[in-house]
Amino acid sequence: MLCAGKKSYFAAAAVCIITVTSMLAVSYLRLQRLSHQPKVIQEGRRCRGKIANSTITALKGNKTFIVSPYFDDRESKVTRVIGIVHHEDVKQLHCWFCCQPNGKMYVSKAKIDVHSDRFGFPYGAADIVCLEPENCDPTHVSIHQSPHGNIDQLPRFEIKNRKAETFSVDFTVCISAMFGNYNNVLQFIQSMEMYKILGVQKVVIYKNNCSHLMEKVLKFYIEEGTVEIIPWPINSHLRVSSKWRFMQDGTHIGYYGQITALNDCIYRNMERSKYVVLNDADEIILPLKHPDWKTMMRSLQEQNPGTGVFLFENHIFPETVSSHMFNISSWNTVPGVNILQHVYREPDRKHVINPRKMIVDPRKVIQTSVHSVLRAYGNSVNVPMDVALIYHCRKALQRDLPRESLIRDTTLWRYNSSLIMNVNKVLSQTMLQAQK
């Protein structure tokens, strides 16, 4: 009986502890929620402050850089600001909302969510998330480390995605970031024309810098309506690395802030594109069972209902191994790689997982990294290689492989006649064939 009594006592004590802990947790979450609620700090005034026009805006003395705010009502009515912060030193930020026409000024304490894929660098992509006032739909927001001060001295940022739109395009490709005086002109044109053949209507490029020749090509695609350029002067604010992992070399952020740009591109296109494609300019998702992306994605969605993220396996086609086919003389004066001559891919390596790139439903993504999403609604699916693969023409990863160990894969040649005709058209209209 004594043992039974002790057991009952301990059971009751355990229940009591669990109950008290649960109550404390609920109370803590309620207090946290209340601390982030918007508070009126001023009334009866006009919204002031200079509207920020730069893609990247530094907040004074705060190790915080603002890219762009977006309205996000998927869970609650919030402004989600895509930015870059120092992962240790930025502890507190506030959103300042000015509501017109009533002239009320609201301040909300921000939740600062630094993305987990920082790869050791001190600065990383961050979501700065603020609850919006319930009784107004602010068009602009200012960000400050304090809930007090003079908003007239703070830059104001337009809150995008405030109005839901019908999709203007099916596929948007996000390329981040173009840097290093980029001059792989021929391969870029070929990739662009392949994207268009496969069904892309818009390509968004976060451009740090490129060659003069490349500028001419970008101008052509901008005027055509295919390309949208987002200026990306990140090295004006931070010491950037061209590598993805921190090397203790004094740099602040990896790969020219690629992850921040990718997240911004998803939110930028959330209301205007059915799908967003995250890959580099030397990568093409090649369907093997379908003629284009639209039919491929329709099939994949039917097979995987509720899925918002489709991951495609990367395969290297070394630019050092060439075929004699499609040696087009008029292309030889254009700098860059001719992808039609590179149809040998490296075999898979044991114990090495091929990285993947993605086609996503942007409305189901909360945070993304380069090769996977970090947070999303719904499932992620690895697309089998017999459905599609990423054609990635670049420097070899397995440099010592003899040619006979490579796999001949001429999938790209299915598109050769359309691709050659379209590339020649671009070259003639940009007069690059005459370049020496």
N, C-alpha and C positions, 0 to 999 in steps of 0.2 A: 504493500500500500504506500509505503514511504517513497519507493521508487516512482510509483505512478504519480504521487503527489508532486514529486520533483519535476517529472516530465511535464505535467500540466502547468506548473509554475513557469518553467522555461519556455513552453509553447506560448503561454499568455504574454510573457515578457517579450518574446520575439515578435508577436503580433503587434504589441504596443510600440516597439521600436520601429517596426516597418511603417505603422500608421503615422507616428510622429515625424519620421523621415519624409514620408510622402507629403504630409501637410506642410513641412518646412520647404520642400522642393517646390510645391505649388505656390506657396507664399513668395518664395524667392523669384520664381518666374513671373508672378504677377507684378512684383515690385520692379523687376527688370523691364517688363512691358510698360509699366507706368512711367519709368524714368526716361523711356524713349518716346513717350507721347509728345506731340507738338504742343508748345506753350506760346500763348500770345505775349509778346514783349513790347509791341508798339501798335498804336492805332492811328488812323486818319492821316496817312502820308502816302506820297507817290513812291513807286519802286524806283530806286536809283542804283548807281553803281555801273561801271563800264562793262558792257557785254563782251565776253571773251570770244575771240575769233580764231585763236590758235588751236591746233589739234592737241598739243600738250601745253598745259599751263601750270607753272610752278606756284605753289602757295608760299607766301613770304616766310622764310625762316622755319619751315615746318617739315621738311623732308617728305613732302606730299606733292604729287603731280596729278592734275585732273585731266582726263581725256574727254569724257562726255557723260552726262547724266541721261538715264532712260527711265521712262515710266514703266512700272512692272506691277501688274495687279493679279498675277497668277496665284499668289497666296494671300496677300493683303495689299492695300493701296500704298505703294512705296515708290520712292525715287531711288534707283540703283545707279550709283556713279561708278563708272569704270575708271580706275586710276592706278597709280604706282605709289607705293609707300615703303619707307624703311621698316622692316618687319619687327624691329625692337623699339625704335625710338618714337614711333607715332602711336600714342596711347589714346588720344581723344580728339574727335572731330564732331562738328555740328553742322546741320543743314539749316540755312536761313531761307525761308520761303516768304515771298511777298505776294499777298493775295489782293487782286484788284477785282471789282472797283471799290471794295470796302476799305482798302488801305491797311489791313491788318498784317502785322509782321509776326510770323511764327518761327520758332526755333525747335528743331528736333535733334536729340542726341543720336549720333550715327553708330551703327554697328559696323566695325571695321573687320572685314573678312579677307585676310591675306591668303591667296591661293596656295595650296599645299605644294604645288610643283614650282618651287623656287630654285631648286638645284644648287643650294648653298650660297647663292648671291645675297647680299644684304638687302637689296631692293627687290620687290616682287609685285606681280599683278595683284590688285585688291578690288573688292567690291565695297564701296562705302554706301551703306543702305540706311535710308531714313524713312520713317513713317510720315506720310503726308497729312496735312490737315483734312479732316473729313468733309468740311463744308466748302472747300474750294479746290480747284484744279490748277495749281500754280504752273506757270509757263517757264519760269526760270528759278534757279537755285544758286545760292552762294555757299561756299564751304569755308568754315573757320574753326580754329582749334578751341575757341571759347564761345559760350552762349551769350557773351556780352561784347559790345563794341559798336563801331560805326559801320553799318553796311554800305554806306556810300563809298568807302575805301576798298570794298571787296569786289573782285570780278564776278559777274553774273554769267551763268551758263544756261543755255536753252535746254529744257527737258524734252528729249526726243521721244517718239512713239506715243505721244499723248492721245492721238486719234488712231483708232484701228483703221487699216486700209485693206482694200482687196489686193491680192497678190498681183504685182505688175510683171513678175518674171517667175519662171519655174526653177531655174538654177542660177545661183550666184557663186562664183569662185572667189575665195579670199586668199590673197597672196601677201605674206608678211615675212620679212620685210625686205624690200629691194635695197641693197646697200653694196658697198665696196666698189663703187664706180662700175656697176653692172653693165656688161657689154656682150653678153651671149645672145646677140640679136637674132640670128637665124633660128636657134632653138626656141627663143621666146615667141617669134612669129608662128612657128610650127605648132607650139603648144596652144597659142591663142586660136589658131584656125582649127585645131583638133577639138578644143573646147566647144567651138561654135558648131562644128559638125555633129558633136555628141549632144548638143541641145542647150548650151549655155547662152544666156542673153546678157549677162553682166559679169565683169571681172573687177573686183575691188583690190587695188594695189596700195599698200602702205609703203610709200617711197621715201627712203632716206637719201640716196643719190644714185645716179647712173651716168653712163657716158652721153656725150652729145648726140651720137648716132641713135642711141636708145631713146633719147628725148624725142627725136623725130618720129620714131615708131609709136611711142606713147601718144603723141599729138594726133597721129592718124587714127588710132583706136578711140581716143577721146572724142574726136569729131565724128567718128562713125557711130558713137553712142554705146560702144561695148565696154570701154574702160572708165572707171572712176578712180581718180588719184586722191589718196588721203596723204597729205604731207606728214612726214614722220621724222621730225628733227630731234630725235631722242638724245643724240650725242651733244646737243646744245645744253642739255640739262644734267646728264649723267655720263660717267665713264662706262662705255659699253664694251662688251666682249663679243667677238665673232664666234665664240664657242658656247656650247649650251651648258657646260658644267663649270662651277667656280674653281679657279686655279690658284687662289691666293696671290693674285697679281694686281690687286688694288682696284679692279673693275667693280662696278656697282650692280650691273644687271646683265643677264645673258642674252646672247643672240639678238641684239638690237631691240630688246623688249618685245620679242615675237609673241609671247603668250598674251600680253596685254592687247596687242593689235588684233589677235585672233578673237579674243573675247569681245572687243569693241565691234569687230566686223559681224559677229553673230547678232549682237543687239541692234546694230545699225540696220541690218537687213531682216529683222524679226517680223516686221509688218509688211514687207514688200516682196519677199522671195519665199516660195514654197520650200525650197531646199537651199542649204548653204554647203558648199564644198570647201573643205580645208585642206589645201595641198600647196606645194611649192611650184614655181614656174617650170621646173625641169621634171615635173611629175604629171602623168596623165592616167586617170582611171580608165582602163580599157575593158569594155564588156566583151565577154567571149560568147555568151549565149544570146545576146540581144544586139540590135543595130545601134542603139543609142541609150542615153541615161534615162530618158522618160519611160521607155518600155521596161528597162531593167528595174527601175525603182517601183514601177507599178507592180511588177511581179514580186519583188522583195517585200513590199508592204502587204500584199495579199498573203504571202507565206508567213509574215511576222507581224500580225496585227498589234498595234499599240507600241511598236518600236519606233524610237526617234533618232537612233544613232546607228549608222551602218559603217563598219570598219573594213577597209580593204588592205590586203597584204602588199607590202612594198617589195619590188624585185628590181635588182640592179642590172642594167644593161650597160656594160663598161664602154665609155666613149673611146677607149684605146683599141677596141676590137671592131673592125669594120667589115662590111660586105661591099663587094664591087658594084652592087646594084644601086641605081638612083644617084649616080655621081653626076649631078646636074651642073654643068660648067658655069651657068649664069649665077649660081649660088656661091661659087668659090670665092667671090670678092666680098661676100658678106661675112663679118666675123661671127663665129659661133659654130655650134655642132649641128650637123645634118642628121636628125634622128632616124630618117629612113635607111641610113646606112648602118644602123646599130641594132641588130636583131638577135644578138647572142646574150643570154642572161646567165647570171651566176647561179649555180645550184644552191639549194638550201644547205645550211651548215648545221651539223648536230649540235645540240645544246645552245643554239642561238635562235632567239625568236625574232622573226622579221617584224620590224615596226609597221604600224598601220597608219593610214590617213582616213579621213571621214567624209561621208555625206550625212548631214544632220537635218532634222526638222528643227529650225532655230527656236521655235516656241516651246520645245521640250528640253532645251539646254539651259542650265543655270550657270555653270562654269565649265570651261574647257581647258585642256592642256593641248599639246601638239599631237600626240598619238592616241589620246583617249579623252573622254569627257570626265571631269572630276565630279560634277553633280548634274543630275538630269532627272526629268520625269520619264517613266517608262524604261524600256529595256535597251541594251546595246547588243548588236548582233555582229559576229565576225562573218563576213561574206566569204563563202568558199572560193578557192582559187579557180575552180572550173566555171564560175559565174563571172568573175572579173578579177583583175590584178592591177597593181600600179606599175606602169611602165616608167622607170626612173633611170634616165640616161645621164650618167655622171662618172666621176672617177671610180675606178674599180675599188671594191672593198677587199676582195680576195685576189690580190695583185699577182700572186705566184701561180695561179691556175693556168695550165696550158689551154689553148683554144679548144682542143677536143674535149675538155671537161665542161665547157659551157654548153648551154642548152639553146638550140636554134629555135626562136619563137618569132614567127612572122605575122603575128596578129595585127600589128600596126599596118602592114601592107594591104589589108582589106580596104583601107581608106586612102590608098596612095594617089589615085587619080584626082579625087576631090581635093586632097591636101595639096598636091603639086599645083593645081590650077589656082587655088585660093592663095597660096603663098606667093606665086608669081604675080597675082593681082596686087597684093600688098606691096611687094617689092617695086613693081612698076609705078604705083601711085606714090610711094615714098622716095622713089628714085635711088634706092639703095643699090640696085644692080650696077649702077655707074660708079659706085664708090671704089676707090683703090686703096 
